[in-house]
């Protein structure tokens, strides 16, 4: 199993970023996928989850209405669209496959 995140970077408060996770090594459409994040000095926390076929999504209260998780099973990719970003969204964002596999993470920094 391999999960490779991309799309992180530095953005000003109020800005947007779209994270992407490319998956391989398993039947992508059979598994729920999630995004987690870990800020410096804090525990890793769940951000969003999407069911295997994309029909169900869940979000942390802190990102509801600002972030959108989606997936393209034909491309074996899961996405996280992040809008209205805040400094407190600064963290390393990780892709997670429900069987327990993690990507290497991508840094998101929200700062003016």
C-alpha positions in Angstrom: 0.0 0.0 0.0 1.3 3.4 -0.9 -0.3 6.8 -0.2 1.3 9.9 -1.5 0.0 13.3 -0.5 0.6 16.5 -2.4 -0.8 20.1 -2.6 0.4 21.5 0.6 2.1 24.9 0.9 2.0 28.4 2.4 -1.2 30.3 2.1 -2.6 33.5 3.6 -5.5 33.4 6.0 -8.8 33.2 4.1 -7.1 31.4 1.2 -7.6 28.0 -0.2 -5.6 24.8 -0.9 -6.5 21.5 -2.5 -4.7 18.5 -1.1 -4.5 15.3 -3.1 -3.6 11.7 -2.1 -2.6 9.2 -4.7 -3.2 5.6 -3.6 -1.8 2.4 -4.9 -1.4 -1.2 -3.9 -4.9 -2.0 -3.0 -8.5 -1.9 -4.4 -9.1 1.8 -3.8 -12.8 1.7 -4.3 -13.3 -0.9 -1.5 -12.0 1.3 1.4 -13.0 4.4 3.2 -10.4 7.1 3.2 -9.6 9.9 5.7 -7.6 13.0 6.1 -5.9 13.6 9.5 -3.7 16.5 10.6 -1.1 17.1 13.3 -0.1 20.5 14.5 3.2 21.1 16.3 3.0 19.9 19.9 -0.5 18.4 19.4 -1.9 15.0 18.8 -2.9 13.8 15.4 -6.6 14.5 14.8 -9.2 13.4 12.3 -10.3 16.0 9.8 -12.6 14.3 7.3 -13.6 10.8 6.2 -15.3 9.6 3.1 -16.9 6.2 2.5 -15.6 3.8 -0.1 -18.0 4.9 -2.9 -18.1 8.5 -1.7 -21.7 8.5 -0.6 -21.0 9.4 3.0 -18.7 12.0 4.5 -17.9 13.2 8.0 -16.0 16.2 9.2 -14.5 17.5 12.4 -16.5 20.4 13.8 -13.5 22.7 13.4 -13.6 22.3 9.6 -17.3 21.9 8.8 -18.4 24.3 6.1 -14.9 25.1 5.1 -13.4 21.8 4.0 -14.7 19.2 1.5 -13.5 15.7 1.1 -14.0 13.9 -2.2 -12.6 11.0 -4.1 -12.2 9.8 -7.7 -12.2 6.0 -7.7 -11.3 5.9 -11.4 -8.0 7.8 -10.6 -7.4 6.2 -7.1 -7.3 9.6 -5.5 -8.8 11.3 -2.6 -8.9 15.1 -2.2 -9.4 17.7 0.5 -10.5 21.1 -0.6 -9.7 23.6 2.1 -11.3 27.0 1.9 -11.4 30.0 4.3 -8.2 28.7 5.9 -7.2 29.9 9.3 -3.8 30.0 11.1 -5.1 27.2 13.4 -5.3 25.0 10.3 -1.5 24.9 10.1 -0.4 21.3 10.4 1.0 18.3 8.6 -1.9 16.7 6.7 -2.0 12.9 6.3 -4.0 10.6 4.1 -5.2 7.5 5.9 -6.6 4.2 4.6 -9.1 2.5 6.9 -6.9 -0.7 7.3 -4.3 1.5 9.0 -2.0 2.8 6.3 -0.7 6.4 6.4 0.9 8.6 3.8 4.0 10.6 4.5 2.2 13.9 5.0 2.1 17.3 3.4 2.7 20.6 5.2 0.0 23.2 5.2 1.0 26.6 6.7 -1.6 29.4 7.0 0.2 32.7 7.7 0.3 36.3 6.6 
